[in-house]
Amino acid sequence: MAILFVLVIRAVYLQFKLIKYLRRNHPEKTKDFGCPLGGWFNGFKFSNALYKKHDIEDPDFVYLKNRAKNAQTWAILAIFPSLLFLFLLLIIGIVL
């Protein structure tokens, strides 16, 4: 569970770092990622945008996007074993 917590915090941190970079260097592209300049952050649109191909050829953007995408993937993959572990504890608690 601690690993899940760390992975989720890391994913959120890298996503906000990417948003900050986009707002500073490519403000016209922020709507593609679900984060308009003055509006609220749309997490579902951002998640979809991480896996799409973009026309921004900035190497820093590509690096941050890949790091955020990988962090999000690891956090999602860590959810399933954690849920399985909690389900196992529930079954053991019921049996005992």
C-alpha positions in Angstrom: 0.0 0.0 0.0 2.9 2.3 0.7 4.3 1.6 -2.8 0.9 2.5 -4.3 0.9 5.8 -2.4 4.4 6.7 -3.5 3.6 5.8 -7.2 0.4 7.9 -7.2 2.2 10.9 -5.6 4.9 10.6 -8.2 2.5 10.4 -11.1 0.6 13.5 -9.9 3.8 15.4 -9.3 5.0 14.6 -12.9 1.7 15.5 -14.4 1.6 18.9 -12.7 5.2 19.4 -13.8 4.2 18.7 -17.4 1.2 21.1 -17.1 3.4 23.8 -15.7 5.9 23.4 -18.6 3.0 23.5 -21.1 1.6 26.6 -19.7 4.9 28.3 -19.7 6.3 27.2 -23.1 3.3 26.1 -25.2 0.2 27.9 -23.9 -1.7 27.2 -27.2 -1.5 23.5 -26.6 -2.8 23.4 -23.1 -6.4 22.8 -24.2 -5.3 19.6 -25.9 -4.3 18.3 -22.4 -7.5 19.4 -20.7 -5.9 22.3 -18.8 -6.9 25.7 -20.2 -4.9 28.6 -18.9 -7.4 30.0 -16.4 -9.6 26.9 -16.0 -9.7 23.7 -14.0 -7.6 20.7 -14.7 -9.5 17.8 -16.5 -7.7 14.6 -15.4 -9.5 12.3 -17.8 -8.7 14.4 -20.8 -5.2 14.8 -19.6 -4.8 11.0 -19.3 -6.1 10.5 -22.9 -3.8 13.2 -24.2 -0.7 11.6 -22.6 -1.1 8.6 -24.9 -1.8 10.6 -28.1 0.7 11.8 -30.7 1.4 15.5 -30.6 3.1 17.9 -33.0 5.3 19.5 -30.3 8.9 18.7 -31.2 10.4 20.1 -28.0 12.7 17.5 -26.5 11.9 18.6 -22.9 8.2 18.2 -23.6 8.7 14.7 -25.0 10.9 13.8 -22.0 8.3 15.1 -19.5 5.4 13.5 -21.3 7.1 10.1 -21.4 7.9 10.4 -17.7 4.4 11.4 -16.8 3.0 8.6 -19.0 5.2 6.0 -17.4 4.4 7.1 -13.9 0.7 7.0 -14.6 1.0 3.5 -16.0 2.9 2.3 -13.0 0.4 3.8 -10.6 -2.5 2.2 -12.4 -0.7 -1.2 -12.5 -0.1 -0.9 -8.7 -3.8 -0.5 -8.0 -4.7 -4.0 -9.0 -2.4 -5.9 -6.7 -3.3 -3.6 -3.9 -7.0 -4.3 -4.4 -6.3 -8.0 -4.6 -4.4 -7.8 -1.3 -7.3 -6.0 0.4 -9.7 -8.6 -1.0 -7.5 -11.4 0.4 -7.5 -9.7 3.8 -11.2 -9.5 3.7 -11.5 -13.2 2.9 -9.1 -14.2 5.6 -11.0 -12.0 8.1 -14.3 -13.6 7.1 -12.9 -17.1 7.4 -11.2 -16.5 10.8 
